[in-house]
Amino acid sequence: MVNYRATIMVVDDTPSNLKILDQLLTPLGHRVLLFHRAEAFLKAAAADPPDLVLMDVNMPHMDGIEACMAMRDVPGLTDIPVVFISAVNTEEEKVRAFQAGAVDYITKPFSVKELSVRLNTHLSIWKLRRELEDHNRELEVRIRWEVKRSEGAQLALIRSLAKLAEKRDDDTGMHLERVRALCGILVSVAREEEAFRDRVDRDFVEYFPEASVLHDIGKVGLPDRVLLKPGPLTEEEFQVIKTHVSIGAGTLEEVDRIFPGSPFVRMGIQITRYHHERWDGSGYLEGLKGEEIPLSARLMALVDVYDALRSRRCYKEPRPHQEAVRIITQEAGSHFDPRVVALFKRVEARFAVTYERLSSPQ
């Protein structure tokens, strides 16, 4: 026996049949709803889906098979079990009923005991199916939480390494905070832009600012004599500087090998490897050009240059905001993707405010 109160909708154009089924099902503890027309049943079922439907085949206007087929197009009703009760006992009619989605077909006159057993069987299956779906949803939520927790642990570990790299050439310790915030501003307007909408989805918006802090992680592998040199670099020293791109990407690829599947790490690899590429192909390490450069790296390139121009380093003085805007604008089409520069121009005032707010520890 089914040990829960089910909602059963009965659809039959003959009042005596409805009365008989009501008298049979109600004493079993079920909630029984009666309908003379299939159209009225469909409207009520869409508003309050039942656990099971008992339906006659031959009815005026819309017959039972048509109603069963219509249920498959109504959200919430597609999987509701339908049992036909009909005086028609032809093989053709039964085949039509099962093709429409019925789970059972009972011919009239029927045995009350047989009907009760069959309905209990279908209700039990339906109850187990819903419990399984609920369990799967709970399991999915738990898995997502575990994935987030794992990603959080990875993020904390990698951020620590990124902070270590930052300390090499940024005394304030605020460079990564500024980069994260500025990247968040830029990607928020990129999602609104038609040219980028197919690539900048919700995950991109979520992961890009976090992954941006990894862009210079490879600097941990550079010698101080080169990284902190106050004067111009020799060609040999510049070649050494370039290696931070491959060092950083290689480090993150090792993380991805140990903890595969993290979108945060994968985006970090893209940003780290390609953020020194230039739109005109004159960047490093691979000399990529235009759309060959991943969008994440193109966005990162602009933010990185803006922050570098505004910041004081051992080898240079800081530039004011308007001068940074002028330099970046002039570099549209050469260093930067012109469309990314257009995005920047829309939010450059927010860049200025954010940079000032995060220019030094509070």
N, C-alpha and C positions, 0 to 999 in steps of 0.2 A: 504493500500500500504506500501511496505517496504521503509523506509526513509533513506537507506544507499546504497552505490554502492557495490553490491556483486560481487564476482568472481564466475562465473558459467562455469564449464567445460562440454562440450557436446561431447558425444562419440557415433558415428554412422558410419557404413561403407558405407552408401549411401550419396553421396555428396548433392543431392537435399534435403534430410532431414536436413542435417547440415545447408544448406542455409536458409531453412524455419525457423528453430529455431533461427538462428543468427538474421534474420530480425525481429523476434518477440521480442527477449530479449534485443537486443542492444538499441532500442529506449526507453526502460524502464530505461536506465541509468546504466545497469549492464556491467561489464567487461566479455565478452564472449570469451572463448577459445575453438576451434574446433579440434577434433581428429578423424582420420579415423580408428585408431587401438587402442585396449585396452592397449597394451604394451607401446605405446608412451604416452598414458594418464597417466598410473601409474608412469612412470618416471618423467613426468612433475609435477604431483600432489605431489609426494614425495619431490620435490625441492621447490614447492610453493603451499601449500594446498589451495584448493578452499573453498567456502562457501557452495556449493551445486553441485551435479553431476547429469546430465541428461544422461541416457545411454540406448542404444538399447540392446536387449537381444541376438538376433542371429547375431553374427559377426564371421568372419573367425579367425583361430588360437586360440585366447582366446575370449570366448563369454562374455556377460555382467555379467552373474551370477558368472562366474569364476573370473572376474575382481573385482566384489564387494567383494567376499570372500577374494581375495588377499589383498584388502585394509585393512582388519582387522588385517593384520600382519605387516603393515607399520606404524611406529611411526608418529603421527600427522594426520593420515587418518582414524583411527579406528572409530571415531564418526561422520565423515562427512556424511551428509544426501545424500542418493542416491535415485533418482526417475527413475524408468524404464519407457521407452516409447517404446511400441512394438506392432506389428500387431498380435502377438500371444495372444489369449484371453482365453486360457484354464485354468481351475482351478488349474491343476497340475503345470503349468508354473508359475502362480502367487504365489502359495505356495512356490515353490523353490526360487523365488525372495525374498520373505519376510524372508524365512529361512536364506538366504544369508546376510540379513541385510538391505534390502531396506526399505525406509519409505513410499513409495507410488508406485503404478503401474498404468500407464495410457495407454489405448489401442488406437491404430491408426485405423481409422482417429480420431483425437481428436478435441475438441472444443477449439479454441484459448482463449476464455474467461475463460473456465474451467481450462485450463493449467495455465493461468496467476494467477488465484485465488489460485490454489493449490501450485504453486511455491512461491507465496507471503506468504502463510501460513507456509510453511516449512522454508523459510528464516527468517520469524519473530520468529519462535520457536528456530531456530539455533542462531539468534542474542541474544534472551533472555537467552539462555543456556550459551553462552559465557560471557554475562554480569554477570550472576550468578556465573560462575566459577571465573571471575575476582574479584567479590565482596568477594567470599569465600577466595581467596588467600590474598586479602587485610586484611580480618578479621583474617586470620591465622597469618599474620605478626603482626597485632596489638596485638593479644592474646599472641604471643611469647614475644613481647616487654613488655607487662604488666606482664607476668610471670617473665621475667628477672628483671623487676623493683621490683617486690615483693620479688624475691630471693635476690636482692641486699639489700633491706631493712632488710630482715632477717639476711643476712650475716653481715651487719654492726652492727646490734644489738648483734649478737652472738660473733662477733670478739671483741666487747667491753668487753663482759663478759670474753672471753678468755684472753684478755689483763689484766683484773683485776686479774685473776688467775695467770698469768705469773709474775706479780709484787710481788707476795708472796715470790718467791725464785729466782728471776733473776733481779739483780739490773740494768743490762744494758738495759733491755727492748727489746733486739734483738733476743731473743730465738725463738719467733714465726716467725720472718722474716727468720731466718736461716732454721727453720723446713720447712716452705713453699717452700723455694728455693731448699733445698736438696731433698725434696719429688718430686719436679718437675723434677729434674735431674734423680732420680731413676725410676720414672714412664715412662719417655720418652724412656729409654732403655728397660723397661719391655714390652712396646708395640712392640718392634722389635723382642722380643724373642718368638720363636715358642711355648714354654711351656705355655706362658701367653697370647698369642694373642687372644684366644677365650674369655677371660675375660677382657682384657684391651682394651676397645674400646675408641672412641673419647670422650664420656661422662666421662669415668673413668679418662682419662688423664686430662680432664678439671676440674673435681670436686675434685679429690684426693688431690692435693696440698692445695686447699682452705679448705677442710674438715680437713686436718691434724692439723690445728691450734687449733682444738677443743679437742685434745687428753687428755690434762690435765685440762680441764675446771672444773672438780670436785674438784680441789684443793681449790677452794673458800670455800669449806665446811670443810676444815681441820683446826685444832687449830695450832697456831703458835708454841706452845711448842713442837709439834711433827714435823711439816713441817720444821721448822728452827733449829731444834736441831743440834748442831755442832758435837756431838759424835755419837757413835753407838746407834741404836734403840733397845729397849727391844722388846720382842716378842709381847707384848700387843700394843706397839707403832707401830710396823710394821703392825699389823692387822688394826690399825686405818688408816695408809697410804693406805692400799689396798682399803679402802672404796671410795677413790676418783674415782675409776673406775665406781662403781655403782652410785655414786652421779652424775657424769658427764653424764653417759648414761641416767639416769632417768630424768635429766634436759632437755636433747635433745629430749627424748621421749615425754615430755610434750609439747615442741615446735612443734614436729611432729603431736601431737594430735590437736593443735590449728591451725597449718598451714600444713595440710596433703599434701603428694605428692611431697615434695621437695627432689630431689636426693642428694643434698648437705647435708641436715640434716640426711637423712637415712645413707649415708656413714659416716657422723660424729658419728652417734650412733655406727656403727660397729667398727670404729677406737677407740673410747673412751672406749668401753666395752672390747675389746679384745687385745689391743696393749701390754698388759703385759702377754699374754699367750706365751708359749714357744713351739718350734717345738717338743721337746721331751715330752711334757705334764706336765712339772714341774712348769708352770706359774700359774697366778691367773687371774680372780677369779674362773673360771670354769674348769681349768685343761685341756683345749682343746689340741689336739695333731695333728701335721701334717696338712693335708688338711682340717681338721675340722676348723682351724683358717681362717677367711676370708683373702683373699689376701691383702686387704687394710691394715689390722692390721699387717700382716707379714712385709709388706714394712715399715709401720710406726715404728714397733719395732726396726728395724735396724737404721733408721734415728734418732730415739729418743735416742738410746744408743750411737751412734756416737756423737751426740751433747752433751750428758751428759758427756761422757769421755773427750771431748775437753774443757768443760766449767769449770770455777771456781765456787765453791759453798762454803757456810759457813762451810761445813763439809768435803771439799776435795780440792785438788789442780788440775789444769787442766793437761791433758795428751797431748803429742804431737801427730801429725797426724799419724805418722808411728806406734806408739804404739797402737793407736785406731784401725788402720787397722789390726795389729797383733791380738789384742784381739777379734775383730769381726770375723776374719778368723778362729781362734781357736774354736769359738762358733758355727761354721757352723754344723748343724746336731743336736745340743743340744738346744741352745737358738734360733737360726735362721734357717729359711728355706735355705738349701744349695744353691738352685737356686737363691734366693734373694742375698745371699752373693756373688755368681758369678757375678750377675749384678753390685753389689757394687764394686767389684774388677775392673770392666771395666771402672768405672767412678770415682774411688777414688781420682784421681788427681784433678778432677773438684770439688769434695767435699772439698778438702783442700783449693783450691782457694776461693770457695764460703764462707767457714767458716771464713777465714781471712778477706774477704771483709765485712762480716756482723758481725764481732766479737764485734763491739762497735759502738755506734751512731756516725754519721759523723757530 
